[in-house]
């Protein structure tokens, strides 16, 4: 389809016959539905109150960062133990 009627239509534009035979979509084609998020309410426990999320994330990031070096060190220690 062309956006505007032009004297010389582009190569990708539909012909006048095709444009005349097309029917407009009537009514509700795809209804917009909003899903309400499900919120589960729970009581705050003492464990939740004392949990330090930022500290836990930092420790886990550090563990992940040093994982390769720790595995290498463990492999070298194992190799040293196997030597007579």
Secondary structure, 3 states (H helix, E strand, C coil): CCCCCCCCCCCCCCCHHHHHHCCCCCCCCCCCCCCCCCCCCCCCCHHHHHCCHHHHHHHHHHHHHCHHHHHHHHHHHHHHHHCC
